[in-house]
Amino acid sequence: MTDKFTYKIKTPSECTDKELKEFYEIVLKGGKVQKEGLENRIRKCKYLGFCMDDEHPVGTSAIKQPSENYINTVIKDHLINRNASELKFEMGYSCTIPEYRKRGISSELKTLLLNKMSGEKGIIYCTTAILSSQHFLDDHGFTNVGVDYDGKNDKNIKYYEKQL
């Protein structure tokens, strides 16, 4: 293991089948997503972020383009005063394999992804129960609104949003 990581931000169409499979496997192992339909949801993302240690992916994150049904569920769960059409993007699928955690990988991926979003319009949002992610969002201009929600995989999930 080295601390010399490389980072890649790609559209799903720029990814090889191998990269898409590796992204899927890391996210699924993170245990915070619904497996059904995950491959298609990954392919619908605007950007996928990878952290590589040599040729091995060790972390992921993405800018998602969620469905209106999913957005309406988020609005209802967090009691957000928004229309689904206002929420254009979601930051998610952030996962680092356990032995690589606490090295800033997720923060670096999310920073690179946000930088790719310059020039986009609309609201980007993120839901998380992870304290380090909440700090990242606070530090990068996101606002915590709505109420916390207890989901299937986490308790006290917070909703954050930012106008692009």
Secondary structure, 3 states (H helix, E strand, C coil): CCCCEEEEEECHHHCCHHHHHHHHHHHHHCCCCCCCCHHHHHHCCCEEEEEEECCEEEEEEEEECCCHHHHHHHHHHHCCCCCHHHEEEEEEEEEECHHHCCCCHHHHHHHHHHHHCCCCCCEEEEEECCHHHHHHHHHCCCEEEEEEECCCCCCCEEEEEEEC
